[in-house]
């Protein structure tokens, strides 16, 4: 018995060692099978061309690209059945599971048309030309074009437009240009193709190649006379409008203008008299005469494209000296006269007989010495003209904007400090969300404004003299 006990214990130990070794071998075998199964599942889930060609069951799946395989490899299914079946060897799966796998594989296929060479890593995409890159950079603020209103027209080639960029309430860039096919708008903030502007509604923001929004709008008559090519100095809109009020020009009047210049006053008079009236513009210099005629024609062309109807052709330009142009004025009578010449007192004896009684002659003079010479000429010539007043039209532009701090935030009006007894006990108990909303969108009247004259002001332009013809 003493000999048998050690032998039995030894046999028991040998059995335990054998069992452990078998378990170890079994575990290693299981791990190897699991590793092989995972490789097969990965090969199957990728849907690669190599696996399908080896199987030979589905010849159409050989058209899958590397991009599709990459997307399928990244895909992680949420189906518990597919996750569990992925841990098993492929030969142990039932036909039903294989059918489900094929359906899922077809669902995750990506059409080839959505795949680009850059995304799939197969090569570089063909480079686009400059125009395509520019088209991609130019984007309006709103993608959808609003329906046009009755009487509204889209921008067309040949129109005079104004491009404008504002920053912090000030104009940083402003330019007038004619819309032409195949050209581009140049600026320090990028370029915009004219082809992208054509067909857009007026008053739309378009982005340049650098992403800066530029306002594109039609040029008004004021914009046109300020930005058009000029020879001599023009009659500025503030003075031209005052002269029109002085002369009381209405539709159907016949007006005489001496000193066509660059054509600014001719355009204002043309619009005032309308299609029933007429303007006779006389210029002594050849270069000024040509410039006035050219600017007048350009504006009429732009207007006809904009409105679909012609601007009245009611201005007659003449190259002559008004002092000796009596035959030109023979048989004519004028409801008003506008003079923009250096020595207006020299032409008044020729002009006054053709001015209707009680009508006004408005004179545009640059300096006060010319005004003195005009008055002295009236005294010496004894013409039936009465000087009613001499004015200077001032124009002050104001800057009104919310007050901002240095960090860009709004300034807040400070309430007066009240006594402790007058304070509301509930005022300190504010909700955090309401406080955050108040910071982003302050209540009406809580933001202080600054109002001061604009630093860029227009200085003196001219003196306006109003002369009225009287009957002795």
C-alpha positions in Angstrom: 0.0 0.0 0.0 2.9 2.3 0.8 4.4 1.6 -2.7 1.0 2.0 -4.5 0.3 5.5 -3.1 3.3 7.2 -4.5 2.6 5.5 -7.8 -1.0 6.7 -7.8 0.1 10.3 -7.1 2.6 10.2 -9.8 0.0 8.9 -12.3 -2.3 11.7 -11.2 0.3 14.3 -11.8 1.1 12.9 -15.3 -2.6 13.0 -16.2 -2.8 16.7 -15.1 0.3 17.6 -17.1 -1.1 15.8 -20.2 -4.4 17.6 -19.8 -2.8 21.0 -19.5 -0.6 20.3 -22.6 -3.7 19.3 -24.5 -5.5 22.4 -23.4 -2.6 24.5 -24.5 -2.4 22.8 -27.9 -6.1 23.2 -28.3 -6.0 26.9 -27.4 -3.2 27.4 -29.9 -5.2 25.6 -32.5 -8.2 27.8 -31.7 -6.2 30.9 -31.9 -4.7 29.9 -35.3 -8.2 29.1 -36.6 -9.6 32.4 -35.3 -6.7 34.3 -36.9 -7.3 32.5 -40.2 -11.0 33.2 -39.9 -10.4 36.9 -39.4 -8.2 37.1 -42.4 -10.9 35.4 -44.5 -13.6 37.7 -43.1 -11.4 40.7 -43.9 -10.8 39.4 -47.4 -14.6 38.8 -47.8 -15.7 42.2 -46.4 -13.3 44.2 -48.6 -15.0 42.9 -51.7 -11.7 43.0 -53.5 -11.3 41.9 -57.1 -8.8 39.2 -56.2 -11.2 37.3 -53.9 -14.0 37.5 -56.4 -11.8 36.2 -59.2 -10.7 33.3 -57.1 -14.3 32.4 -56.3 -15.6 32.9 -59.9 -19.2 33.2 -58.7 -19.8 36.8 -59.5 -18.0 38.1 -62.6 -19.7 41.5 -62.4 -18.1 42.3 -59.0 -14.6 42.4 -60.7 -15.4 46.0 -61.7 -15.0 47.2 -58.2 -12.3 49.8 -57.8 -9.7 50.3 -55.1 -11.8 53.2 -53.8 -14.8 50.9 -53.3 -12.6 48.4 -51.5 -11.2 51.1 -49.2 -14.7 52.3 -48.4 -15.9 48.8 -47.7 -12.9 48.0 -45.5 -13.6 51.1 -43.4 -17.3 50.1 -43.0 -18.2 48.5 -39.8 -21.5 46.8 -39.8 -23.9 47.1 -36.9 -25.6 43.8 -37.6 -25.1 41.3 -34.7 -25.5 38.4 -37.2 -22.6 39.7 -39.4 -20.4 40.3 -36.4 -20.9 36.8 -35.0 -20.5 35.2 -38.3 -17.3 37.1 -38.9 -15.7 35.1 -36.1 -16.4 31.8 -37.7 -14.6 30.1 -40.6 -16.1 30.7 -44.0 -16.6 27.0 -44.7 -18.7 26.6 -41.6 -21.2 29.3 -42.6 -24.7 28.3 -43.9 -25.9 29.3 -47.3 -28.4 31.8 -45.7 -25.5 33.7 -44.0 -23.6 33.8 -47.3 -26.6 35.2 -49.1 -27.0 37.9 -46.4 -23.3 38.8 -46.9 -23.7 39.2 -50.6 -26.7 41.5 -50.1 -24.9 43.7 -47.7 -21.9 43.8 -50.0 -24.2 45.0 -52.9 -25.7 47.7 -50.6 -22.4 49.3 -49.7 -21.1 49.5 -53.3 -20.3 53.1 -54.3 -21.0 54.2 -57.9 -17.8 54.8 -59.9 -19.0 58.2 -61.0 -18.6 59.6 -57.5 -15.0 58.5 -57.3 -12.2 60.8 -58.2 -8.6 59.9 -58.8 -7.4 62.0 -55.9 -9.8 60.3 -53.4 -9.0 56.8 -54.6 -5.2 57.4 -54.6 -4.9 56.1 -58.2 -3.4 59.3 -59.5 -3.7 63.1 -59.7 -6.8 64.6 -61.2 -6.4 66.7 -64.3 -5.7 70.3 -63.6 -8.4 72.8 -64.3 -7.7 75.9 -66.3 -7.7 79.4 -64.7 -11.3 80.1 -65.8 -12.6 77.0 -64.0 -10.8 77.8 -60.9 -12.2 81.3 -61.0 -15.7 80.1 -61.5 -15.3 77.9 -58.4 -14.1 80.9 -56.4 -16.9 83.3 -57.5 -20.0 82.6 -55.5 -23.0 84.9 -54.7 -24.2 85.2 -51.2 -27.4 83.3 -52.1 -27.4 80.4 -54.5 -31.0 80.8 -55.5 -31.9 83.6 -57.8 -35.0 85.4 -56.8 -37.8 85.8 -59.3 -37.6 89.1 -61.2 -40.2 91.8 -60.4 -42.3 93.4 -63.1 -40.1 95.9 -65.0 -36.9 94.4 -63.6 -34.1 93.3 -65.9 -30.9 91.4 -65.3 -27.5 92.8 -66.0 -26.5 92.7 -69.6 -23.3 93.3 -71.5 -22.7 96.9 -72.4 -24.2 98.4 -69.2 -22.3 100.8 -66.9 -21.9 99.1 -63.5 -20.4 100.1 -60.2 -18.4 97.6 -58.0 -18.2 98.6 -54.3 -16.6 97.1 -51.3 -17.3 98.5 -47.8 -15.5 97.7 -44.6 -16.4 99.1 -41.2 -18.8 101.6 -42.7 -16.3 103.1 -45.1 -15.9 102.5 -48.8 -12.6 100.7 -49.4 -13.1 100.2 -53.2 -15.4 101.7 -55.7 -15.1 101.5 -59.5 -17.3 102.1 -62.5 -16.9 99.8 -65.5 -18.6 98.6 -68.6 -19.8 95.0 -68.6 -18.0 93.2 -71.5 -17.7 89.6 -72.5 -14.4 87.9 -71.9 -13.0 90.5 -69.5 -12.6 90.6 -65.7 -13.0 93.1 -62.9 -9.6 93.8 -61.3 -9.2 94.9 -57.7 -6.8 94.6 -54.8 -9.3 92.2 -53.2 -9.4 89.8 -56.1 -11.0 89.5 -59.6 -14.4 88.7 -60.9 -15.2 87.6 -64.4 -17.6 89.8 -66.3 -19.2 86.6 -67.6 -20.2 85.7 -64.0 -21.8 89.1 -63.5 -23.9 89.0 -66.7 -27.4 87.6 -66.0 -27.3 88.5 -62.3 -29.8 90.9 -60.7 -28.5 94.3 -59.8 -27.5 94.9 -56.2 -26.0 91.4 -55.6 -22.9 90.6 -53.7 -20.4 88.4 -55.7 -17.3 86.9 -54.2 -13.9 87.4 -55.7 -11.3 84.7 -56.1 -10.1 85.7 -52.6 -13.5 85.3 -51.1 -14.2 89.1 -50.6 -17.9 90.1 -51.3 -18.2 92.9 -53.8 -21.5 94.7 -54.4 -22.3 94.9 -58.1 -25.0 97.5 -59.0 -26.0 99.7 -61.9 -24.5 103.1 -62.1 -26.8 106.0 -61.5 -26.5 109.3 -63.3 -24.6 110.7 -60.3 -22.2 107.8 -60.3 -21.7 108.1 -64.0 -20.8 111.8 -64.0 -18.4 111.3 -61.1 -16.5 108.3 -62.5 -16.7 108.9 -66.3 -13.6 110.0 -68.2 -13.3 113.7 -68.1 -11.3 116.5 -69.6 -12.1 119.6 -67.6 -13.6 119.7 -64.1 -17.2 118.7 -64.1 -20.2 120.4 -62.5 -20.7 118.2 -59.4 -24.1 116.7 -58.7 -24.7 118.9 -55.7 -24.1 122.0 -57.7 -25.9 120.7 -60.8 -29.1 119.9 -58.9 -29.0 123.4 -57.3 -28.6 125.0 -60.7 -31.6 123.0 -62.0 -33.7 124.3 -59.1 -32.5 127.9 -59.7 -33.5 127.7 -63.4 -36.7 125.8 -62.6 -36.2 123.5 -65.6 -39.2 121.2 -66.3 -40.1 118.8 -69.1 -40.5 120.4 -72.5 -38.2 123.4 -71.8 -35.5 124.6 -74.2 -32.2 125.3 -72.4 -29.0 126.8 -73.6 -25.7 125.6 -72.1 -22.3 127.2 -72.7 -19.3 125.1 -71.8 -20.1 121.5 -72.5 -16.9 120.4 -70.7 -17.1 116.6 -70.0 -20.9 116.5 -70.5 -22.0 116.3 -66.9 -24.4 119.2 -66.9 -25.6 118.2 -70.4 -26.8 114.9 -69.0 -28.6 116.5 -66.1 -30.3 119.0 -68.4 -31.2 116.2 -70.8 -33.0 114.3 -68.2 -34.8 117.4 -66.8 -36.2 118.6 -70.2 -37.3 115.0 -71.2 -38.2 113.9 -74.7 -40.3 117.0 -75.3 -37.6 119.5 -74.6 -34.2 120.2 -76.1 -30.7 121.3 -75.0 -28.3 123.3 -77.0 -24.7 122.8 -75.8 -21.9 125.0 -77.1 -18.2 124.3 -76.5 -15.2 126.2 -77.9 -12.5 123.6 -77.4 -12.3 120.6 -79.8 -11.1 118.0 -77.2 -13.8 119.0 -74.7 -16.4 118.8 -77.4 -15.4 115.3 -78.4 -15.3 114.1 -74.7 -18.8 115.5 -74.0 -20.3 113.8 -77.1 -18.6 110.5 -76.2 -19.8 110.5 -72.6 -23.3 111.3 -73.7 -23.4 108.5 -76.2 -22.1 105.9 -73.7 -24.7 106.9 -71.1 -27.5 106.6 -73.7 -26.3 103.1 -74.8 -26.2 101.9 -71.2 -29.6 103.3 -70.5 -31.2 101.6 -73.5 -29.8 98.2 -72.4 -31.0 98.7 -68.9 -34.6 100.0 -69.5 -35.2 98.5 -73.0 -36.0 102.0 -74.3 -33.7 104.8 -75.6 -32.6 107.8 -73.7 -34.0 110.9 -75.3 -31.7 112.2 -78.0 -32.4 115.8 -77.0 -28.9 117.4 -76.8 -27.4 119.2 -79.7 -23.6 119.6 -79.3 -21.9 122.5 -81.2 -18.3 123.5 -81.4 -18.4 127.3 -81.6 -17.6 130.4 -79.7 -20.8 131.8 -78.1 -19.5 135.4 -78.3 -19.7 135.2 -82.1 -22.5 132.5 -82.4 -25.4 134.8 -83.1 -26.3 132.9 -86.3 -26.5 129.7 -84.2 -29.0 131.3 -81.9 -31.0 133.1 -84.4 -34.7 132.5 -84.1 -34.4 130.6 -80.9 -35.8 131.3 -77.4 -34.7 129.7 -74.2 -36.4 129.1 -70.9 -33.1 129.0 -69.1 -29.4 129.4 -69.6 -26.5 127.6 -67.8 -23.0 129.1 -68.1 -19.9 127.3 -67.1 -17.1 129.3 -68.7 -14.2 131.4 -67.4 -15.5 134.8 -68.5 -19.4 134.6 -68.5 -19.8 138.4 -68.7 -18.4 138.3 -72.3 -21.2 136.1 -73.6 -24.1 137.7 -71.7 -24.7 140.4 -74.4 -25.2 137.6 -77.0 -27.3 135.3 -74.7 -29.6 137.8 -73.0 -31.7 138.7 -76.0 -32.6 135.0 -76.5 -33.6 134.5 -72.9 -37.3 134.6 -72.1 -38.4 137.5 -69.8 -38.4 136.4 -66.2 -36.2 133.4 -66.9 -33.0 132.6 -65.0 -29.4 132.4 -66.1 -27.4 130.2 -63.7 -23.6 130.8 -63.7 -21.1 128.3 -62.4 -17.8 130.0 -61.2 -14.8 128.5 -59.5 -13.5 131.4 -57.5 -14.7 134.7 -56.1 -12.7 136.9 -58.4 -14.7 135.6 -61.3 -17.9 136.5 -59.4 -16.5 140.1 -59.0 -15.7 140.3 -62.7 -19.2 139.1 -63.6 -20.9 141.7 -61.4 -18.6 144.4 -62.8 -19.5 143.3 -66.4 -23.2 143.5 -65.6 -22.8 147.1 -64.3 -20.8 148.3 -67.3 -23.0 146.6 -69.9 -26.3 147.7 -68.4 -28.0 144.4 -69.3 -31.5 143.7 -68.0 -30.3 141.1 -65.5 -30.8 141.1 -61.8 -28.4 139.3 -59.5 -30.7 137.6 -57.0 -28.1 135.8 -54.9 -24.7 134.2 -54.8 -24.4 130.9 -53.0 -22.0 128.2 -52.2 -23.4 124.7 -51.7 -21.8 122.8 -48.9 -22.0 119.1 -48.6 -21.1 117.4 -45.3 -21.1 113.6 -45.1 -21.7 112.2 -41.6 -20.6 108.9 -40.1 -23.2 107.3 -37.8 -22.4 103.8 -36.5 -22.7 101.8 -33.3 -19.9 102.4 -30.9 -17.4 99.6 -30.8 -14.7 98.6 -28.4 -11.1 97.9 -29.4 -11.8 94.1 -29.3 -14.7 94.6 -31.8 -17.5 94.2 -29.3 -20.3 96.7 -28.8 -20.0 99.4 -26.2 -22.8 99.2 -23.5 -24.6 102.2 -22.1 -23.8 102.6 -18.4 -26.8 103.1 -16.2 -26.6 105.6 -13.4 -25.5 104.3 -10.0 -28.4 104.2 -7.7 -28.6 104.1 -3.9 -28.7 100.6 -2.3 -32.3 101.1 -1.2 -33.4 102.0 -4.7 -31.8 98.9 -6.3 -34.1 96.1 -7.2 -33.3 93.0 -5.3 -34.3 90.8 -8.1 -32.1 92.5 -10.7 -29.0 90.5 -9.7 -30.8 87.2 -10.2 -30.5 86.8 -13.9 -30.5 83.6 -15.9 -27.2 82.6 -17.5 -28.8 81.8 -20.8 -30.5 85.2 -20.9 -27.2 86.9 -20.1 -25.4 85.1 -22.9 -28.2 86.0 -25.3 -28.1 89.7 -24.3 -24.4 89.8 -25.0 -24.8 88.5 -28.5 -28.0 90.5 -29.3 -28.2 93.6 -27.1 -31.7 95.0 -26.5 -33.0 98.0 -28.5 -31.5 101.2 -27.2 -28.8 99.6 -25.1 -26.0 100.3 -27.7 -24.6 103.8 -27.9 -24.0 105.3 -31.3 -21.3 107.7 -32.5 -22.2 110.5 -34.8 -19.6 112.9 -36.2 -18.7 114.4 -39.6 -17.0 112.0 -41.9 -13.3 112.6 -42.1 -13.3 112.6 -45.9 -15.2 115.7 -46.9 -15.7 117.5 -50.2 -14.2 120.9 -50.1 -15.2 124.0 -52.1 -16.3 123.4 -55.7 -17.9 126.5 -57.0 -20.0 129.6 -56.5 -23.4 129.7 -58.1 -24.8 133.0 -59.3 -28.5 133.4 -60.0 -29.3 136.1 -62.7 -32.9 136.8 -63.6 -33.9 138.7 -66.7 -36.3 141.6 -66.2 -38.3 143.9 -68.5 -37.6 147.6 -68.3 
